[in-house]
Amino acid sequence: MADQNHELRKAGLKVTLPRVKILQILENASGQHHLSAEEVYKTLIDAGEDVGLATVYRVLTQFESAGLVIRHNFDGGHAVFEMTQEDHHDHMVCLESGEIIEFLDDIIERRQQEIAEEHGYELVDHALVLYVRPNGSDVTRQINVSTSKK
């Protein structure tokens, strides 16, 4: 808990129990780095914590303003939050399961830089999100069948 207290103070936030608990949940989100406010709230309730959903939203917004978390609004879904990381990464979102996959590809990164330079710009930041379906999924097969009939 001392680590969370230090992180909150460093971000200029007062240390409160809800903030500490929510920060712990985000830091300990094993295998699932992207959590919605509702998922954070459910985790708190399951742990017997008495924190309201409005408090969770307010704290996550405060964390975002303080630079502790990043909010992502992927198409077709609600906002999800992940701890701010030093290393850049991009995302794939599975349209069937909603799973969010993080990846880094040096070729893509280099190509984006080159494209910006080719157009006379300096790349400052970017966010790349690939929306995907599993190979061989029913939806993919239906799309392939309908396009081949044209």
Rosetta silent file (secondary structure, phi, psi, omega in degrees, C-alpha in Angstrom):
SEQUENCE: MADQNHELRKAGLKVTLPRVKILQILENASGQHHLSAEEVYKTLIDAGEDVGLATVYRVLTQFESAGLVIRHNFDGGHAVFEMTQEDHHDHMVCLESGEIIEFLDDIIERRQQEIAEEHGYELVDHALVLYVRPNGSDVTRQINVSTSKK
SCORE:     score description
SCORE:     0.000 S_00000001
   1 L     0.000  -26.490  179.353    0.000    0.000    0.000 S_00000001
   2 H   -62.189  -36.092  178.264    2.978    2.307    0.558 S_00000001
   3 H   -62.654  -43.778  179.734    3.721    2.167   -3.183 S_00000001
   4 H   -65.157  -41.146  178.186    0.194    3.305   -4.022 S_00000001
   5 H   -58.569  -44.021 -179.726    0.381    6.101   -1.431 S_00000001
   6 H   -63.886  -44.112 -179.783    3.625    7.321   -2.995 S_00000001
   7 H   -62.125  -42.164  179.554    2.180    7.165   -6.533 S_00000001
   8 H   -64.235  -46.137  179.686   -0.899    9.135   -5.505 S_00000001
   9 H   -62.657  -42.125  179.908    1.135   11.814   -3.732 S_00000001
  10 H   -61.413  -32.570  179.423    3.566   12.039   -6.657 S_00000001
  11 L   -83.516   -0.182  178.989    0.569   12.626   -8.963 S_00000001
  12 L    81.810   19.585 -179.624   -0.637   15.420   -6.678 S_00000001
  13 L  -106.759  142.976  175.221   -3.609   13.476   -5.342 S_00000001
  14 L   -69.141  140.413  179.687   -4.643   13.147   -1.722 S_00000001
  15 L   -79.102  114.738  174.993   -4.364    9.585   -0.418 S_00000001
  16 L  -127.227  157.682 -178.870   -7.858    8.228    0.226 S_00000001
  17 H   -58.969  -46.258  178.610   -8.987    4.639    0.693 S_00000001
  18 H   -59.773  -41.109  179.445  -11.047    4.528   -2.547 S_00000001
  19 H   -63.835  -43.383  179.753   -8.110    5.886   -4.558 S_00000001
  20 H   -62.858  -46.510 -178.534   -5.696    3.381   -3.032 S_00000001
  21 H   -62.635  -43.578 -178.821   -8.079    0.449   -3.617 S_00000001
  22 H   -67.495  -39.873  177.195   -8.787    1.437   -7.235 S_00000001
  23 H   -62.424  -41.611  177.675   -5.088    1.936   -7.940 S_00000001
  24 H   -60.708  -42.433 -179.700   -4.357   -1.525   -6.495 S_00000001
  25 H   -62.208  -45.235 -179.300   -7.003   -3.091   -8.744 S_00000001
  26 H   -65.737  -39.901 -179.497   -5.558   -1.424  -11.841 S_00000001
  27 H   -70.827  -29.908 -175.772   -1.993   -2.386  -10.943 S_00000001
  28 L  -101.176   15.103 -179.176   -2.935   -5.983  -10.152 S_00000001
  29 L   -71.120   81.189 -173.908   -5.144   -6.580  -13.191 S_00000001
  30 L   -65.317  121.057  177.248   -3.347   -9.808  -14.071 S_00000001
  31 L    75.685  -17.328 -179.712   -3.497  -10.518  -17.767 S_00000001
  32 L  -124.488   92.248 -174.883   -6.209   -7.924  -18.296 S_00000001
  33 L   -78.588  -15.898 -173.809   -4.619   -4.499  -18.467 S_00000001
  34 L  -111.987  110.789 -177.485   -7.740   -2.753  -19.735 S_00000001
  35 E  -120.422  140.263  173.266  -10.588   -2.431  -17.249 S_00000001
  36 L   -82.688  164.712  176.697  -13.866   -0.554  -17.503 S_00000001
  37 H   -59.841  -37.462 -179.817  -15.185    1.474  -14.591 S_00000001
  38 H   -65.309  -37.965  178.410  -17.863   -1.193  -14.140 S_00000001
  39 H   -67.860  -39.667  176.209  -15.231   -3.952  -13.906 S_00000001
  40 H   -62.240  -45.959  179.803  -13.296   -1.960  -11.290 S_00000001
  41 H   -59.561  -46.494  179.814  -16.547   -1.394   -9.388 S_00000001
  42 H   -61.367  -39.007  178.477  -17.463   -5.114   -9.523 S_00000001
  43 H   -63.340  -41.057  177.842  -14.003   -6.046   -8.224 S_00000001
  44 H   -63.674  -45.727 -179.752  -14.453   -3.638   -5.307 S_00000001
  45 H   -62.702  -44.083  179.632  -17.910   -5.027   -4.481 S_00000001
  46 H   -61.567  -27.915  179.529  -16.635   -8.618   -4.702 S_00000001
  47 L   -88.931    3.268  177.817  -13.898   -7.673   -2.212 S_00000001
  48 L    80.635   15.965  179.533  -16.501   -6.263    0.187 S_00000001
  49 L   -82.832  142.294 -179.352  -15.500   -2.635   -0.333 S_00000001
  50 L  -100.778   78.614 -179.707  -18.184    0.020    0.124 S_00000001
  51 L  -130.416  132.566 -178.904  -17.450    2.285   -2.856 S_00000001
  52 L   -82.241  159.381  179.402  -20.082    3.608   -5.248 S_00000001
  53 H   -62.197  -37.952  178.470  -19.905    3.468   -9.029 S_00000001
  54 H   -61.448  -37.800  177.004  -19.923    7.282   -9.205 S_00000001
  55 H   -64.279  -41.658  178.798  -16.826    7.325   -6.983 S_00000001
  56 H   -60.308  -47.505  178.421  -15.091    4.850   -9.294 S_00000001
  57 H   -59.750  -45.051 -178.214  -15.821    7.065  -12.331 S_00000001
  58 H   -63.029  -45.361 -179.355  -14.648   10.183  -10.477 S_00000001
  59 H   -64.968  -42.765  179.260  -11.414    8.546   -9.277 S_00000001
  60 H   -62.755  -38.533  176.676  -10.619    7.140  -12.742 S_00000001
  61 H   -65.282  -40.203  176.402  -11.133   10.602  -14.247 S_00000001
  62 H   -63.931  -42.445  177.828   -8.824   12.070  -11.588 S_00000001
  63 H   -61.679  -40.308  178.951   -6.232    9.371  -12.339 S_00000001
  64 H   -64.168  -46.367  178.987   -6.475   10.197  -16.043 S_00000001
  65 H   -61.607  -33.331 -178.818   -6.000   13.926  -15.395 S_00000001
  66 H   -84.392   -5.125  178.675   -3.008   13.153  -13.169 S_00000001
  67 L    83.675   12.163  179.231   -1.432   10.928  -15.834 S_00000001
  68 L   -80.096  -32.436 -179.627   -1.715    7.686  -13.855 S_00000001
  69 E  -131.142  161.384  173.823   -4.034    5.988  -16.346 S_00000001
  70 E  -116.138  134.675  176.240   -4.926    6.220  -20.007 S_00000001
  71 E   -96.556  132.325  174.369   -8.542    6.074  -21.145 S_00000001
  72 E  -116.872  134.676  174.508   -9.289    4.252  -24.396 S_00000001
  73 L  -116.090   82.101  179.884  -12.606    4.577  -26.197 S_00000001
  74 L   -74.113  145.871 -178.365  -12.515    1.717  -28.663 S_00000001
  75 L   -53.628  141.926  174.573  -15.307    1.664  -31.268 S_00000001
  76 L    73.454    4.817 -178.402  -18.466   -0.125  -30.277 S_00000001
  77 L  -137.136  178.120  178.711  -17.492   -0.286  -26.643 S_00000001
  78 L   -92.454  174.672 -178.928  -17.295    1.727  -23.515 S_00000001
  79 L   -67.622  140.056  172.088  -14.231    3.387  -22.062 S_00000001
  80 E  -126.260  155.259 -175.431  -11.517    1.174  -20.634 S_00000001
  81 E  -122.853  144.317  172.659   -8.544    2.238  -18.550 S_00000001
  82 E  -137.975  152.328  177.673   -4.980    1.009  -18.333 S_00000001
  83 E   -62.425  139.936  176.830   -2.065    2.107  -16.215 S_00000001
  84 L   -63.569  132.989 -178.715    0.195    4.578  -18.003 S_00000001
  85 L  -119.875  149.970  178.414    3.255    2.774  -19.289 S_00000001
  86 L   -71.874  -36.469 -177.714    6.605    4.125  -20.358 S_00000001
  87 L   -84.743  132.970  177.525    6.788    1.810  -23.364 S_00000001
  88 L   -71.866  147.225  171.547    4.556    2.592  -26.337 S_00000001
  89 L  -152.803  160.664  176.798    2.258   -0.117  -27.669 S_00000001
  90 E  -110.140  177.663 -174.579   -0.647   -0.422  -30.076 S_00000001
  91 E  -132.175  148.156  165.802   -3.885   -2.363  -29.746 S_00000001
  92 E  -119.016  136.935  178.207   -5.979   -4.970  -31.525 S_00000001
  93 E  -119.554  120.665  178.226   -9.622   -5.297  -30.514 S_00000001
  94 E   -76.439  122.015 -178.218  -11.442   -8.529  -31.287 S_00000001
  95 L   -70.922  -18.565 -179.070  -14.895   -7.655  -32.623 S_00000001
  96 L   -91.889  -43.021 -175.315  -16.334  -10.976  -31.470 S_00000001
  97 L  -102.029  -18.680 -175.313  -14.964  -11.351  -27.939 S_00000001
  98 L    82.385   -0.533  179.936  -14.050   -7.759  -27.066 S_00000001
  99 L   -61.047  140.656  177.627  -10.547   -8.941  -26.104 S_00000001
 100 E  -112.087  122.319 -178.032   -7.892   -6.230  -26.284 S_00000001
 101 E  -112.160  127.531  176.213   -4.453   -7.364  -27.410 S_00000001
 102 E   -90.687  142.562  176.149   -1.404   -5.138  -26.971 S_00000001
 103 E  -151.708  161.311  174.612    1.394   -5.343  -29.520 S_00000001
 104 L  -136.877  129.793  179.392    4.463   -3.505  -30.734 S_00000001
 105 L  -131.541  114.521 -176.344    5.827   -3.792  -34.259 S_00000001
 106 H   -62.039  -33.553  179.972    9.036   -1.950  -35.122 S_00000001
 107 H   -66.771  -44.633  178.093    8.254   -1.997  -38.856 S_00000001
 108 H   -62.381  -44.763 -179.641    4.870   -0.316  -38.321 S_00000001
 109 H   -59.839  -46.150 -179.443    6.429    2.229  -35.976 S_00000001
 110 H   -64.558  -42.079 -178.420    9.191    3.043  -38.465 S_00000001
 111 H   -64.495  -38.870  177.506    6.747    3.271  -41.389 S_00000001
 112 H   -62.127  -40.997  177.434    4.484    5.711  -39.546 S_00000001
 113 H   -61.707  -45.702 -179.740    7.499    7.928  -38.901 S_00000001
 114 H   -63.036  -41.511 -179.621    8.483    7.768  -42.577 S_00000001
 115 H   -62.757  -44.779  178.295    4.964    8.611  -43.758 S_00000001
 116 H   -59.645  -45.958 -179.379    4.816   11.691  -41.531 S_00000001
 117 H   -64.639  -39.776  178.314    8.225   12.829  -42.813 S_00000001
 118 H   -59.580  -28.926  179.948    7.245   12.183  -46.460 S_00000001
 119 L   -96.661    8.149  176.229    4.367   14.605  -45.975 S_00000001
 120 L    81.627   26.995 -179.194    6.561   17.206  -44.298 S_00000001
 121 L  -123.717  160.220  172.229    5.538   16.518  -40.715 S_00000001
 122 L  -105.095  124.434  179.085    7.146   15.417  -37.501 S_00000001
 123 L   -72.779  119.658 -178.258    5.311   12.541  -35.813 S_00000001
 124 L   -96.697  -42.817 -178.497    4.533   13.635  -32.257 S_00000001
 125 L  -163.265  164.352  174.796    2.268   10.820  -31.105 S_00000001
 126 L  -160.341  162.357  173.667   -0.119    8.250  -32.496 S_00000001
 127 L  -137.012  121.574  179.930   -2.640    5.627  -31.535 S_00000001
 128 L  -114.024  124.935  176.933   -3.123    2.584  -33.723 S_00000001
 129 E  -127.434  122.663  175.514   -6.073    0.281  -33.159 S_00000001
 130 E  -101.857  126.995  177.140   -6.696   -2.745  -35.362 S_00000001
 131 E   -97.713  121.918 -169.152  -10.223   -4.194  -35.240 S_00000001
 132 E  -129.614  161.769  169.915   -9.981   -7.939  -35.870 S_00000001
 133 L  -127.782  151.967  176.117  -11.928  -11.195  -36.023 S_00000001
 134 L   -62.359  143.386  174.445  -10.536  -14.677  -35.478 S_00000001
 135 L   -56.814  135.255  176.635   -9.522  -16.467  -38.677 S_00000001
 136 L    78.929   10.431 -179.761  -12.328  -18.722  -39.830 S_00000001
 137 L   -68.986  157.909 -179.453  -15.028  -17.071  -37.707 S_00000001
 138 H   -57.890  -41.829 -178.355  -18.649  -17.378  -38.892 S_00000001
 139 H   -64.765  -43.367  179.368  -18.855  -13.631  -39.581 S_00000001
 140 H   -62.474  -42.381  178.942  -15.663  -13.671  -41.651 S_00000001
 141 H   -64.296  -40.288  179.456  -16.940  -16.637  -43.687 S_00000001
 142 H   -63.569  -42.343  179.668  -20.300  -14.871  -44.291 S_00000001
 143 H   -64.773  -43.502  179.449  -18.531  -11.716  -45.494 S_00000001
 144 H   -62.949  -38.810  179.121  -16.274  -13.734  -47.809 S_00000001
 145 H   -67.230  -45.202 -176.944  -19.263  -15.630  -49.268 S_00000001
 146 H   -68.735  -34.475  179.231  -21.309  -12.479  -49.871 S_00000001
 147 H   -75.551  -28.399  179.864  -18.408  -10.604  -51.529 S_00000001
 148 H   -76.325  -18.603  179.195  -17.560  -13.555  -53.793 S_00000001
 149 L   -81.489  -11.738 -176.688  -21.162  -13.611  -55.137 S_00000001
 150 L   -80.347    0.000    0.000  -20.872  -10.049  -56.460 S_00000001
